[in-house]
């Protein structure tokens, strides 16, 4: 087993770039559990790891692999060769458009203003069902299900996931119904 192949396996398995120091640390710890087989990389130095990384980089270029070894600010990472970008790009769908329809914006505004609010309450304000619109808002992460209302029927209530929207909704008026029963510390501690 060569040092270069072990480093190659580490880089392939890592989800983020690895620095030479991180690789040295992993190599030194790699066999501590198994006392029967000695760790052949227990005394590896950073210079040896750097040399092996450069060797791998040159090897990939020489063999014209579909991937490269690239040094970034955070460390070393295996990436696909830019020559194959048009095929690799097909694996990743295009981002969804960020525009919202008028009904979605209206529903989002109602939820932001009156949160936490139940689906039935939003439908009562809008006068129409919000099934499709609500599904779109949930998929895009603009609203989330906050729990069940403490009323007969136990309907789910919705709220926006960001902290700032909770503050703006809780501080909207002195007649805030949530301030009396809300478990949210923002509602309980607000000064009006």
Order of alpha helices (4+ residues) and beta strands (2+ residues): alpha-alpha-alpha-beta-beta-alpha-alpha-beta-alpha-alpha-beta-beta-alpha-alpha-alpha
